[in-house]
Amino acid sequence: MKIKEIVSQHRRDFRAIYVCEHCGYEMEDSGYDDAFFHTKVIPDKVCPSAGKKPRRITGRLLQNIRKDSRFERSLNERNCD
């Protein structure tokens, strides 16, 4: 689930519309506006319709992404010269 739109907010508490990244299901729920909530709680929300969490990037996958981006950057720099 991820936040589509924040509907209302009072101090640090808010109500938002969450949308599932797998099936597009939308639901309204409450939340708290701090770093922990946005980095840990929202990514662990399970969609009531699909029953899935978003896919997390693991260490091995992240290493491959970083290698690929460095390789592409070096190719782009060579082509620009």
N, C-alpha and C positions, 0 to 999 in steps of 0.2 A: 504494500500500500504506500502511496505517496500523497502529499497534500496537493489538492487541485486548487482550492480557494479557501482563504480564511474568511468566515462569515461574520464573526464578531469577536471582539477581544476586550477584556477588562483586566487591566494591569498585566499580569503574566499568563492568566488563564484565557484560553480561546476556544471557539467552536469552529470546526473546519469541515470541509467536504473532502473526504479521502477517496482516491480512485485506485482500483486494482490494476497493476501493470500487466497482468495476465489476461483478464477477461473484461476489463473496463467497468466493472461493478463500482457504483458510487454509494457512499454512505456518509452521514454526518455524525461526528463524534467530537468529544472534547479533547483538549490537550494543554500542555504547559510549555511556554516559550522559553526554553533554555537549551543549551548545547546537548546535554544528556538525552533529553526527550527526542531531539531531532536526529541524533546519531545512533541511539540505541533502541528507543521505544518504537518509533515509527517504522524502521526497517524490520522489526520483529512482529509487526501486526500481521495477522493472518486474515486473508480475505474470507468472509463468511460464504461467499458463493463458490469460489474456486478452491478454497482450502489450502492456498499456497502462500509462501512468503516470496519476496523478491530474491533473485539469485545474488548471492554475495560473491565478490571477487576475492578469491583466495590468494595466498602468497605466491604460489607457482604461476597462476594465471596473470597476476599483476607483474611479475618479473618478465613474462613473455610480452606483455603489452608495452612495458618500458623499453625492452630491447627493440621491438618493432618500431616504436616511435623515434628512438635514437637513430636507427638505421634509415628510416624515411627522411629524417631531418638531414642526415649527412648526404643522402642522395640529392635532396632538394638544394643543398648548399653547393654541391658540385655542378648541378645543372644550371644554377644561376650565374656561375662564373664564366 
